[in-house]
Amino acid sequence: MEHNKTGVLVVNLGTPDHHTVPHVRKYLREFLMDGRVIDIPYFKRWLLVNLIIAPFRAPKSAKVYQQLWTENGSPLLFYGEEVEKKLQSILGSNFIVKLGMRYQNPSIKEALEKLKKTDISSLIVLPLFPQYASATTGSIHQEVMEQIKEWENIPELQFINSYCNDEGFIKAFAERTRETLKDREFDLMLFSYHGLPERQILKASVNNICKLGDCCATYGAHNQFCYRAQCYETTRLLARELGIKEEKYQIVFQSRLGKSPWIQPYADEVIRSLPSKGIKKVAVMMPSFVADCLETIVEVGSEFKEIFEKAGGEEWIFIESLNDSESWIETLEKLIRRKLS
């Protein structure tokens, strides 16, 4: 008996095709011209990206990408391809799994076209972002809808928005952390998340609930789309799973760009201040990134480590992301099957 097949579109942010300046510039232009990423009027965004950011930032970013590049190319793409392959294997023949990147290759359009040529009757879109934000998951969902709106036959469509508090996700990150730490001692655990401009958090707030303060102390229906609240929820659950007391961990936000205020506390400023407080051994995990990339390997693993050591820190313990670990693949499988049921 023939079964209807379910398509699974797994999506991550994207990466330049190569670490050379032209490829990095092309990537930056596509990424930063997204109105959900830089949420200012189109003309101002075009001037900012094409006349200032891309020309001047691309050469610097290319040098950073060169540090990141491996014999397998970009880690983000490599791990994405491994997830696609392993998830296909564990889900079985009733599913068709394709990887797409929001920016560059393989594109969402390319992945959807491959799925369109199969006999799928339904489609699940799974962004590799545990915490929902308009600039990431929202942008992916918008692009998917834009691409399929002209299809003659549109399959039943389901989006996975957030899994910031999913038990499997929490346990997978806790398992990775235990593997890294083993018997190693630390003075403080840092939970580092990608930052967002404050204005994007406030714009997404329903009924002006978000005050960028202790409103994130609880998480529920009232702030389910608040990125900051989701980060705090993930942290609370990870700390509980790992048995880390509240005074032994801190949340920080990294990767800010531009002069407008971003959500705080800023990672680099906190890290620089720690040794003077007697905190000399720090472990750091990045639960908004499920695959190691420029922001984890270079920014946290190298640049933040240097800041910490220059300020007098002694040990910087870098915890790898989930990448293509067995527990992560099993978590993704459960997320997908749960969505169907």
C-alpha positions as CSV (number, residue, x, y, z in Angstrom):
1,M,0.0,0.0,0.0
2,E,1.4,3.4,-1.0
3,H,1.7,6.0,1.7
4,N,1.5,9.8,1.2
5,K,4.9,11.3,1.8
6,T,5.8,14.2,4.1
7,G,8.4,16.7,3.0
8,V,10.6,18.2,5.6
9,L,12.4,21.4,4.9
10,V,15.3,22.0,7.3
11,V,16.6,25.6,7.2
12,N,19.5,27.4,8.7
13,L,20.8,31.0,8.2
14,G,23.3,30.4,5.4
15,T,27.0,30.9,4.6
16,P,29.1,32.4,1.8
17,D,30.0,29.9,-0.9
18,H,33.6,30.6,-0.3
19,H,35.7,32.7,2.1
20,T,37.0,35.1,-0.6
21,V,35.9,38.8,-0.5
22,P,33.5,38.7,-3.5
23,H,31.6,35.7,-2.1
24,V,31.4,37.2,1.4
25,R,30.2,40.6,0.0
26,K,27.5,38.8,-2.0
27,Y,26.4,36.9,1.2
28,L,26.3,40.1,3.3
29,R,24.3,41.9,0.7
30,E,21.6,39.2,0.5
31,F,21.6,38.7,4.3
32,L,21.4,42.4,5.3
33,M,19.0,43.5,2.6
34,D,16.4,41.3,4.3
35,G,13.8,43.8,5.8
36,R,13.4,41.5,8.8
37,V,17.1,41.7,9.6
38,I,17.7,45.4,9.2
39,D,14.2,46.7,9.8
40,I,14.5,50.2,8.4
41,P,12.9,51.7,5.2
42,Y,14.2,50.0,2.0
43,F,16.0,53.0,0.5
44,K,17.9,53.7,3.8
45,R,18.7,50.0,4.1
46,W,19.9,49.8,0.5
47,L,22.3,52.8,1.0
48,L,23.5,51.4,4.4
49,V,24.2,47.9,3.1
50,N,25.5,48.6,-0.4
51,L,27.5,51.8,0.2
52,I,28.8,51.2,3.7
53,I,28.5,47.7,5.3
54,A,29.2,45.4,2.3
55,P,32.1,47.4,0.8
56,F,33.9,48.0,4.1
57,R,32.9,44.9,6.1
58,A,33.4,42.2,3.4
59,P,37.3,42.3,3.4
60,K,37.4,42.0,7.3
61,S,34.7,39.3,7.3
62,A,36.5,37.4,4.6
63,K,39.6,37.1,6.9
64,V,37.4,35.8,9.7
65,Y,35.7,33.3,7.4
66,Q,39.1,32.1,6.3
67,Q,39.8,31.2,9.9
68,L,36.5,29.4,10.1
69,W,36.9,27.4,6.8
70,T,37.8,23.7,7.0
71,E,38.6,21.0,4.5
72,N,34.9,20.4,4.4
73,G,34.2,24.1,3.7
74,S,31.9,26.1,6.0
75,P,31.0,24.2,9.2
76,L,27.4,25.5,9.0
77,L,26.9,23.9,5.6
78,F,28.7,20.7,6.4
79,Y,26.7,20.1,9.6
80,G,23.5,21.0,7.7
81,E,24.2,18.4,5.1
82,E,24.9,15.8,7.8
83,V,21.7,16.7,9.6
84,E,19.8,16.3,6.3
85,K,21.3,12.9,5.7
86,K,20.9,11.5,9.2
87,L,17.4,12.9,9.7
88,Q,16.4,11.3,6.4
89,S,17.8,8.0,7.6
90,I,16.0,8.0,10.9
91,L,12.6,9.3,9.6
92,G,12.5,6.6,6.8
93,S,11.1,6.4,3.3
94,N,7.7,8.1,4.1
95,F,9.6,11.4,4.5
96,I,11.7,13.4,2.1
97,V,14.2,15.7,3.9
98,K,15.9,18.7,2.2
99,L,18.2,21.3,3.5
100,G,17.8,24.9,2.5
101,M,19.6,28.1,3.6
102,R,17.8,31.4,4.0
103,Y,20.7,33.2,2.3
104,Q,22.9,31.7,-0.4
105,N,23.2,28.0,-1.2
106,P,21.4,25.6,-1.2
107,S,18.6,28.1,-1.3
108,I,15.1,27.6,0.1
109,K,13.9,28.0,-3.5
110,E,16.2,25.2,-4.7
111,A,15.2,22.9,-1.8
112,L,11.5,23.5,-2.4
113,E,11.8,22.9,-6.1
114,K,13.3,19.4,-5.3
115,L,10.4,18.7,-2.9
116,K,7.9,19.9,-5.5
117,K,9.0,17.2,-7.9
118,T,8.2,14.5,-5.4
119,D,4.8,13.2,-4.3
120,I,4.7,14.9,-0.9
121,S,1.2,15.6,0.4
122,S,2.3,17.7,3.3
123,L,5.3,19.9,4.2
124,I,6.9,20.7,7.5
125,V,9.2,23.7,7.7
126,L,11.8,23.3,10.5
127,P,14.1,26.3,11.1
128,L,17.2,25.4,13.0
129,F,16.6,28.3,15.5
130,P,15.3,27.1,18.9
131,Q,14.1,30.6,19.9
132,Y,11.7,32.4,17.5
133,A,12.7,35.8,16.2
134,S,11.3,37.7,13.3
135,A,14.8,38.1,11.8
136,T,15.4,34.4,11.7
137,T,12.4,32.0,11.9
138,G,10.0,34.7,10.8
139,S,12.1,35.5,7.7
140,I,12.3,31.8,6.8
141,H,8.6,31.4,7.0
142,Q,8.0,34.5,4.9
143,E,10.4,33.2,2.2
144,V,8.8,29.8,2.1
145,M,5.3,31.3,1.6
146,E,6.7,33.6,-1.0
147,Q,8.2,30.7,-3.0
148,I,5.2,28.4,-2.9
149,K,2.4,30.9,-3.4
150,E,2.4,30.4,-7.2
151,W,2.4,26.6,-7.0
152,E,-0.6,24.9,-8.6
153,N,-0.6,22.2,-5.9
154,I,0.2,23.5,-2.5
155,P,0.7,20.8,0.1
156,E,-0.6,20.9,3.6
157,L,1.9,23.3,5.2
158,Q,3.0,23.3,8.9
159,F,5.7,25.5,10.5
160,I,7.6,24.8,13.6
161,N,8.0,28.2,15.3
162,S,10.0,27.6,18.5
163,Y,11.4,24.7,20.6
164,C,13.2,26.8,23.2
165,N,11.8,24.7,26.0
166,D,11.6,21.3,24.3
167,E,12.8,18.5,26.6
168,G,14.8,16.8,23.9
169,F,16.6,20.0,22.9
170,I,17.4,20.8,26.6
171,K,18.7,17.3,27.2
172,A,20.8,17.3,24.0
173,F,22.6,20.5,25.0
174,A,23.0,19.3,28.6
175,E,24.5,16.0,27.3
176,R,27.0,18.0,25.2
177,T,27.9,20.2,28.2
178,R,28.5,17.2,30.5
179,E,30.7,15.6,27.8
180,T,32.9,18.7,27.6
181,L,33.0,19.5,31.3
182,K,33.5,16.0,32.8
183,D,35.4,16.7,36.0
184,R,36.5,20.2,35.1
185,E,35.6,23.0,37.6
186,F,34.3,26.4,36.6
187,D,33.5,29.6,38.5
188,L,30.7,30.7,36.1
189,M,28.7,29.3,33.3
190,L,27.9,31.8,30.5
191,F,24.9,31.3,28.3
192,S,25.6,33.4,25.2
193,Y,22.8,34.1,22.7
194,H,22.8,36.0,19.5
195,G,21.6,39.6,20.1
196,L,18.9,41.6,18.5
197,P,18.2,45.3,18.4
198,E,15.9,46.3,21.3
199,R,13.5,47.9,18.8
200,Q,12.8,44.4,17.3
201,I,12.0,43.0,20.7
202,L,9.6,45.9,21.5
203,K,7.9,45.7,18.0
204,A,7.2,42.1,18.5
205,S,5.7,42.6,22.0
206,V,1.9,41.9,22.2
207,N,0.0,44.6,24.1
208,N,3.3,46.3,25.1
209,I,4.1,43.5,27.6
210,C,7.8,43.6,27.0
211,K,9.8,46.1,29.1
212,L,13.2,44.5,28.5
213,G,13.5,43.8,32.2
214,D,12.2,41.2,34.6
215,C,9.2,40.5,32.4
216,C,11.3,37.6,31.0
217,A,11.4,35.9,34.4
218,T,8.4,33.9,33.3
219,Y,7.5,32.4,29.9
220,G,4.1,31.6,28.6
221,A,1.4,32.5,26.1
222,H,1.7,36.2,27.0
223,N,5.3,36.4,25.7
224,Q,5.6,33.3,23.5
225,F,7.1,35.2,20.6
226,C,9.5,37.3,22.7
227,Y,13.0,36.2,21.7
228,R,14.6,37.5,24.9
229,A,12.0,35.6,27.1
230,Q,12.7,32.4,25.2
231,C,16.4,32.8,25.8
232,Y,15.8,33.2,29.5
233,E,13.5,30.1,29.5
234,T,16.1,28.0,27.7
235,T,18.7,29.1,30.2
236,R,16.5,28.3,33.3
237,L,15.8,24.8,31.9
238,L,19.4,24.1,31.0
239,A,20.6,25.3,34.4
240,R,18.0,23.1,36.2
241,E,19.0,20.1,34.0
242,L,22.7,20.6,34.8
243,G,22.2,21.4,38.4
244,I,23.8,24.9,38.1
245,K,22.7,27.3,40.9
246,E,21.4,30.7,39.8
247,E,24.5,32.5,41.3
248,K,26.8,30.3,39.1
249,Y,25.5,31.3,35.7
250,Q,24.8,34.4,33.6
251,I,23.0,35.2,30.3
252,V,24.8,37.5,27.8
253,F,24.0,38.5,24.2
254,Q,26.6,38.6,21.4
255,S,27.2,39.7,17.8
256,R,25.7,43.2,18.0
257,L,26.0,45.5,14.9
258,G,25.6,49.2,14.6
259,K,25.1,52.0,17.2
260,S,21.4,51.4,18.1
261,P,20.9,49.7,21.5
262,W,20.7,45.9,21.4
263,I,19.4,43.6,24.1
264,Q,21.7,43.5,27.1
265,P,23.9,42.5,28.9
266,Y,26.5,42.7,26.1
267,A,28.8,39.6,26.1
268,D,32.1,41.4,25.5
269,E,31.5,43.9,28.3
270,V,30.5,41.2,30.8
271,I,33.5,38.9,29.9
272,R,36.0,41.8,30.3
273,S,34.7,42.4,33.8
274,L,34.7,38.9,35.1
275,P,38.4,38.4,36.2
276,S,38.3,41.5,38.4
277,K,35.5,39.9,40.3
278,G,37.6,36.8,41.0
279,I,35.9,34.7,38.2
280,K,38.9,33.1,36.5
281,K,37.5,29.9,35.1
282,V,34.5,30.3,32.7
283,A,32.5,27.7,30.7
284,V,30.4,29.0,27.9
285,M,27.6,27.5,25.8
286,M,25.6,29.1,23.0
287,P,22.0,27.6,23.0
288,S,20.7,29.8,20.2
289,F,23.1,28.1,17.8
290,V,22.5,24.4,17.0
291,A,25.4,24.2,14.6
292,D,28.9,25.6,15.1
293,C,29.6,28.6,12.9
294,L,31.4,31.9,12.7
295,E,29.6,33.2,15.8
296,T,30.5,30.2,17.9
297,I,33.9,29.1,16.7
298,V,35.5,32.4,16.0
299,E,33.6,35.0,18.0
300,V,33.1,32.9,21.2
301,G,35.8,30.4,20.9
302,S,38.6,32.8,19.8
303,E,37.7,36.5,20.2
304,F,35.9,36.2,23.6
305,K,38.6,33.9,24.9
306,E,41.2,36.5,24.0
307,I,39.2,39.3,25.8
308,F,38.9,37.1,28.9
309,E,42.5,36.1,29.0
310,K,43.7,39.7,28.5
311,A,41.6,40.8,31.4
312,G,43.2,38.2,33.6
313,G,41.1,35.1,33.0
314,E,42.8,31.7,33.3
315,E,40.5,29.1,31.7
316,W,37.9,29.5,28.9
317,I,35.9,26.3,28.4
318,F,34.2,26.3,25.0
319,I,31.2,23.9,24.7
320,E,30.5,22.8,21.1
321,S,27.1,23.1,19.6
322,L,24.8,20.2,18.9
323,N,26.0,19.9,15.2
324,D,25.0,16.4,14.0
325,S,25.1,14.6,17.4
326,E,22.8,11.5,17.8
327,S,20.7,13.1,20.5
328,W,20.1,16.2,18.3
329,I,19.0,14.1,15.4
330,E,16.6,12.2,17.6
331,T,15.3,15.5,19.0
332,L,14.5,16.7,15.5
333,E,12.8,13.5,14.6
334,K,10.5,13.8,17.6
335,L,9.7,17.5,16.8
336,I,8.7,16.4,13.3
337,R,6.6,13.4,14.4
338,R,4.9,15.4,17.1
339,K,3.9,18.1,14.6
340,L,2.3,15.4,12.4
341,S,0.4,13.9,15.4
